[in-house]
Amino acid sequence: MALFSQLGRYQNTGLFILRVGLGAMMIVHGFDKVKGGPAEWAELGSAMNNLHMPYLHTFWGFMCAITETVGGLFCILGLWFRSVSLFMVFNFIVAALFHFAKGGGVNEAAHALELVFVFSGLVFLGPGYYSVDKC
């Protein structure tokens, strides 16, 4: 369609919009977890039981919260973008497994699974031109 034929020139702009939107939502989502404190971190970290790691729940929960918060900031900046995306993929795989283990099924795990696919794709796409890394 002629209307959209020229949009290919703006791929870097599209990646920038995607990075800023996802990063902002990750910061909002993660900051609430950071504010939750050790009790909430331990509850979050209990999801690691699904990977047969029944220890250090508070540490794992804190790492989840920091990954989402700081990872969201780095996502916006495009700093260490592919590494951050891999951490996000792992984070949301664990979240999806947690929902499946609760018996929630695909509907419960849908948000986490969607983000697994988005961040997996971003690992391959990279941050685009408008980033701190420019890789």
C-alpha positions as a Markdown table, in Angstrom:
| # | Residue | x | y | z |
|---|---|---|---|---|
| 1 | Met | 0.0 | 0.0 | 0.0 |
| 2 | Ala | 1.5 | 3.3 | -1.0 |
| 3 | Leu | 0.6 | 5.0 | 2.2 |
| 4 | Phe | 2.9 | 2.8 | 4.2 |
| 5 | Ser | 5.6 | 2.2 | 1.6 |
| 6 | Gln | 7.9 | 4.9 | 3.0 |
| 7 | Leu | 7.7 | 3.8 | 6.7 |
| 8 | Gly | 10.7 | 1.5 | 6.3 |
| 9 | Arg | 12.9 | 4.5 | 6.6 |
| 10 | Tyr | 11.7 | 5.0 | 10.2 |
| 11 | Gln | 12.6 | 1.6 | 11.6 |
| 12 | Asn | 15.0 | 3.2 | 14.1 |
| 13 | Thr | 12.2 | 5.6 | 15.2 |
| 14 | Gly | 9.9 | 2.6 | 15.7 |
| 15 | Leu | 12.5 | 0.8 | 17.8 |
| 16 | Phe | 12.9 | 3.9 | 19.9 |
| 17 | Ile | 9.2 | 4.2 | 20.5 |
| 18 | Leu | 9.0 | 0.5 | 21.4 |
| 19 | Arg | 12.0 | 0.9 | 23.8 |
| 20 | Val | 10.7 | 3.9 | 25.6 |
| 21 | Gly | 7.2 | 2.5 | 26.0 |
| 22 | Leu | 8.3 | -0.9 | 27.2 |
| 23 | Gly | 11.0 | 0.6 | 29.4 |
| 24 | Ala | 8.6 | 3.1 | 31.1 |
| 25 | Met | 6.1 | 0.3 | 31.8 |
| 26 | Met | 8.9 | -1.9 | 33.2 |
| 27 | Ile | 10.0 | 0.9 | 35.5 |
| 28 | Val | 6.5 | 1.4 | 36.8 |
| 29 | His | 5.9 | -2.3 | 37.2 |
| 30 | Gly | 9.2 | -3.0 | 38.8 |
| 31 | Phe | 9.3 | 0.0 | 41.1 |
| 32 | Asp | 6.2 | -1.2 | 42.9 |
| 33 | Lys | 8.1 | -4.4 | 43.6 |
| 34 | Val | 11.2 | -2.6 | 44.8 |
| 35 | Lys | 9.0 | -0.6 | 47.2 |
| 36 | Gly | 7.4 | -3.8 | 48.5 |
| 37 | Gly | 10.4 | -4.6 | 50.7 |
| 38 | Pro | 11.8 | -8.0 | 51.8 |
| 39 | Ala | 8.4 | -9.6 | 52.5 |
| 40 | Glu | 7.3 | -9.0 | 48.9 |
| 41 | Trp | 10.7 | -9.9 | 47.5 |
| 42 | Ala | 10.5 | -13.3 | 49.3 |
| 43 | Glu | 7.1 | -13.9 | 47.8 |
| 44 | Leu | 8.4 | -13.0 | 44.3 |
| 45 | Gly | 11.5 | -15.1 | 44.8 |
| 46 | Ser | 9.4 | -18.2 | 45.7 |
| 47 | Ala | 8.7 | -18.5 | 42.0 |
| 48 | Met | 12.2 | -19.9 | 41.7 |
| 49 | Asn | 10.9 | -23.1 | 43.3 |
| 50 | Asn | 9.6 | -23.9 | 39.8 |
| 51 | Leu | 13.2 | -24.1 | 38.7 |
| 52 | His | 14.1 | -26.3 | 41.7 |
| 53 | Met | 15.9 | -23.5 | 43.5 |
| 54 | Pro | 14.1 | -23.4 | 46.9 |
| 55 | Tyr | 16.5 | -21.0 | 48.5 |
| 56 | Leu | 17.4 | -17.3 | 48.6 |
| 57 | His | 13.8 | -16.3 | 47.9 |
| 58 | Thr | 14.4 | -12.7 | 49.1 |
| 59 | Phe | 17.5 | -12.4 | 46.9 |
| 60 | Trp | 15.7 | -13.7 | 43.8 |
| 61 | Gly | 12.7 | -11.5 | 44.4 |
| 62 | Phe | 14.9 | -8.4 | 44.8 |
| 63 | Met | 16.8 | -9.3 | 41.6 |
| 64 | Cys | 13.4 | -9.6 | 39.8 |
| 65 | Ala | 12.4 | -6.1 | 41.0 |
| 66 | Ile | 15.8 | -4.6 | 40.1 |
| 67 | Thr | 15.8 | -6.3 | 36.7 |
| 68 | Glu | 12.5 | -4.7 | 35.9 |
| 69 | Thr | 13.2 | -1.3 | 37.3 |
| 70 | Val | 16.8 | -0.7 | 36.2 |
| 71 | Gly | 16.4 | -2.9 | 33.1 |
| 72 | Gly | 13.5 | -0.6 | 32.1 |
| 73 | Leu | 15.7 | 2.4 | 32.4 |
| 74 | Phe | 18.5 | 0.8 | 30.4 |
| 75 | Cys | 15.9 | -0.3 | 27.9 |
| 76 | Ile | 14.9 | 3.4 | 27.4 |
| 77 | Leu | 18.5 | 4.5 | 27.1 |
| 78 | Gly | 19.5 | 1.5 | 24.9 |
| 79 | Leu | 22.3 | 0.8 | 27.3 |
| 80 | Trp | 23.5 | -2.8 | 27.3 |
| 81 | Phe | 20.2 | -3.5 | 25.5 |
| 82 | Arg | 20.7 | -7.0 | 24.4 |
| 83 | Ser | 21.9 | -8.1 | 27.8 |
| 84 | Val | 19.0 | -6.4 | 29.5 |
| 85 | Ser | 16.6 | -8.0 | 27.1 |
| 86 | Leu | 18.0 | -11.5 | 28.0 |
| 87 | Phe | 17.6 | -10.8 | 31.7 |
| 88 | Met | 14.0 | -9.7 | 30.9 |
| 89 | Val | 13.4 | -12.9 | 29.0 |
| 90 | Phe | 14.6 | -15.0 | 31.9 |
| 91 | Asn | 12.5 | -12.9 | 34.3 |
| 92 | Phe | 9.3 | -13.4 | 32.4 |
| 93 | Ile | 9.9 | -17.1 | 31.8 |
| 94 | Val | 10.1 | -17.5 | 35.5 |
| 95 | Ala | 6.9 | -15.4 | 35.9 |
| 96 | Ala | 5.1 | -17.5 | 33.3 |
| 97 | Leu | 6.2 | -20.8 | 35.0 |
| 98 | Phe | 4.9 | -19.4 | 38.3 |
| 99 | His | 1.5 | -18.8 | 36.8 |
| 100 | Phe | 1.4 | -22.2 | 35.2 |
| 101 | Ala | 2.4 | -23.9 | 38.5 |
| 102 | Lys | -0.5 | -22.1 | 40.2 |
| 103 | Gly | -2.7 | -23.9 | 37.7 |
| 104 | Gly | -3.7 | -20.6 | 36.0 |
| 105 | Gly | -3.1 | -21.8 | 32.5 |
| 106 | Val | -2.3 | -19.7 | 29.5 |
| 107 | Asn | -4.7 | -17.0 | 30.4 |
| 108 | Glu | -2.9 | -16.3 | 33.7 |
| 109 | Ala | 0.5 | -16.5 | 32.1 |
| 110 | Ala | -0.4 | -14.5 | 28.9 |
| 111 | His | 1.2 | -11.2 | 29.9 |
| 112 | Ala | 4.5 | -12.8 | 30.9 |
| 113 | Leu | 4.5 | -15.0 | 27.8 |
| 114 | Glu | 3.9 | -12.0 | 25.6 |
| 115 | Leu | 6.8 | -10.2 | 27.1 |
| 116 | Val | 9.0 | -13.2 | 26.7 |
| 117 | Phe | 8.3 | -13.1 | 22.9 |
| 118 | Val | 8.8 | -9.3 | 22.7 |
| 119 | Phe | 12.1 | -9.2 | 24.6 |
| 120 | Ser | 13.3 | -12.3 | 22.7 |
| 121 | Gly | 12.7 | -10.5 | 19.4 |
| 122 | Leu | 14.5 | -7.4 | 20.8 |
| 123 | Val | 17.6 | -9.5 | 21.6 |
| 124 | Phe | 17.9 | -10.0 | 17.8 |
| 125 | Leu | 16.8 | -6.5 | 16.7 |
| 126 | Gly | 19.0 | -4.6 | 19.0 |
| 127 | Pro | 18.3 | -1.0 | 20.2 |
| 128 | Gly | 18.4 | 0.8 | 16.9 |
| 129 | Tyr | 20.3 | 3.9 | 16.0 |
| 130 | Tyr | 18.8 | 6.2 | 18.8 |
| 131 | Ser | 20.5 | 4.5 | 21.7 |
| 132 | Val | 23.5 | 5.0 | 24.0 |
| 133 | Asp | 25.1 | 1.8 | 22.7 |
| 134 | Lys | 24.4 | 2.3 | 19.0 |
| 135 | Cys | 25.1 | -1.3 | 18.3 |
